[in-house]
């Protein structure tokens, strides 16, 4: 149910708005104060043990996290935050619930995203950009790889993934991201 529009300037692609609305509604954040980012960096207080959610709340968490994961495939602004939320799907706790609440607050103020593909010539070059945050996870020491693939000015693919193993240097983390 993506909306694809043809305009005089090019193409516009918009993810299904209902998913963002449902996340906000299911989290009970329709009247919440919006935030400017979908996630935030971990603080020292996040290192403390998270209390596990009861079965009903864990089931609700998984349902909303799955919807957010589906939405993040089309919304580059959500990719990293949703990746971090989905890392806690197996054993969700109050820390993961807090991350999901933050995402809902972000979506309450920024529920729509339209990707515009302006008309361009026949581009012959594909450009890829990648980066990593060395040991970005305070609990596991694992890095996150992120990147985009572009053809001319057009965004084609983006990703945000936790690396499989702990790297021993920022150079190693960058090489794996590449």
C-alpha positions in Angstrom: 0.0 0.0 0.0 2.8 2.4 -0.8 1.8 5.6 -2.6 3.7 6.2 -5.7 3.2 9.5 -7.5 4.4 10.7 -10.9 4.9 14.5 -10.9 6.5 17.0 -13.3 9.6 17.0 -11.0 9.9 13.1 -10.9 8.6 10.3 -8.8 7.5 10.3 -5.2 7.3 7.2 -3.0 5.5 7.3 0.4 5.2 4.3 2.7 1.8 3.2 4.0 0.9 5.9 6.6 -1.4 3.6 8.5 1.5 1.6 10.0 3.0 4.7 11.6 -0.5 5.7 12.9 -1.1 2.3 14.3 2.2 2.2 16.1 1.4 5.6 17.8 -2.1 4.4 18.6 -1.2 1.0 20.0 1.5 2.6 22.2 -1.1 5.1 23.5 1.1 8.0 22.4 -1.5 10.0 20.3 -1.3 13.0 22.7 2.4 12.6 23.6 4.9 15.3 23.1 6.8 14.5 19.9 10.6 14.1 19.9 13.0 15.0 17.0 14.8 11.7 16.7 13.5 8.1 16.6 16.2 6.8 19.0 18.8 8.0 21.3 22.3 6.9 22.3 22.7 4.6 25.3 23.5 6.2 28.6 25.3 4.8 31.6 21.9 4.1 33.2 21.0 1.9 30.3 23.7 -0.5 31.4 21.6 -1.5 34.4 19.5 -4.7 34.1 16.3 -4.4 32.3 13.2 -5.9 34.0 11.5 -8.4 31.7 8.0 -7.7 30.4 5.1 -10.0 31.4 3.8 -12.3 28.6 0.9 -10.0 27.5 3.2 -6.9 27.3 5.9 -9.0 25.6 3.4 -10.2 23.0 2.3 -6.6 22.4 5.9 -5.5 22.2 6.7 -8.1 19.5 3.6 -7.2 17.5 4.4 -3.5 17.5 8.2 -4.1 16.8 7.3 -6.3 13.8 5.1 -3.5 12.4 7.9 -1.0 13.0 10.4 -3.4 11.3 8.1 -3.6 8.2 7.8 0.2 8.1 11.5 0.7 8.5 12.1 -1.0 5.2 10.7 2.1 3.5 11.7 4.7 6.0 15.5 5.3 6.3 14.9 7.6 9.3 13.7 4.6 11.3 16.2 1.9 10.3 18.7 2.2 13.1 16.2 2.8 15.9 14.1 -0.1 14.8 17.1 -2.4 14.5 17.9 -1.6 18.1 14.3 -2.3 19.1 14.2 -5.6 17.3 17.4 -6.8 19.0 15.2 -7.2 22.1 12.4 -9.2 20.6 13.5 -12.5 22.0 13.5 -11.3 25.7 11.9 -7.8 25.8 12.3 -5.7 28.9 11.4 -2.3 30.1 14.4 -0.8 28.3 13.2 -2.1 25.0 9.7 -0.9 25.8 11.2 2.6 26.4 12.8 2.5 23.0 9.5 1.6 21.4 7.8 4.5 23.2 10.5 6.9 21.9 9.8 5.6 18.4 6.1 6.2 18.8 6.7 9.7 20.1 8.9 10.4 17.0 6.2 9.0 14.7 3.5 11.1 16.4 5.3 14.2 15.2 6.9 12.9 12.0 4.5 10.2 10.8 5.0 10.8 7.1 8.1 10.6 4.9 8.1 11.1 1.1 11.1 10.0 -0.9 11.5 12.1 -4.0 13.2 10.8 -7.1 13.8 13.8 -9.3 14.3 13.4 -13.0 17.9 12.8 -13.9 19.9 11.7 -16.9 21.1 8.2 -17.6 23.5 7.7 -14.7 26.3 5.2 -15.3 27.7 5.1 -11.9 26.4 3.3 -8.7 27.8 4.9 -5.5 27.8 3.1 -2.1 28.5 4.8 1.2 29.1 2.9 4.4 30.1 3.7 8.0 30.2 2.0 11.4 30.1 3.0 15.0 33.0 1.1 16.7 31.7 -0.8 19.7 28.5 1.2 19.8 26.6 -1.3 21.9 27.7 -0.9 25.5 26.5 -4.4 26.5 28.0 -6.6 23.8 30.8 -4.3 22.4 29.5 -5.0 18.9 29.5 -2.3 16.2 26.7 -1.3 13.8 27.3 -1.1 10.1 25.2 1.3 8.0 25.2 2.4 4.5 23.3 3.5 1.4 23.5 2.7 -2.3 22.8 5.6 -4.7 22.4 5.9 -8.5 23.0 9.6 -9.2 20.9 11.5 -6.7 18.5 8.6 -6.2 18.5 6.5 -3.0 18.2 2.8 -3.9 18.9 0.8 -0.7 19.8 1.5 2.9 20.8 -0.7 5.8 21.7 -0.7 9.5 22.9 -4.0 10.9 24.7 -5.1 14.1 28.0 -6.7 13.1 28.4 -10.4 13.9 31.4 -10.2 16.2 33.3 -7.8 18.4 35.9 -5.8 16.4 39.3 -4.9 18.0 39.7 -1.5 16.3 37.7 1.2 14.5 39.6 0.3 11.3 38.4 -3.3 11.6 34.8 -2.1 12.2 35.0 0.1 9.1 36.4 -2.7 7.0 33.5 -5.0 8.0 31.0 -2.2 7.3 32.5 -1.8 3.9 
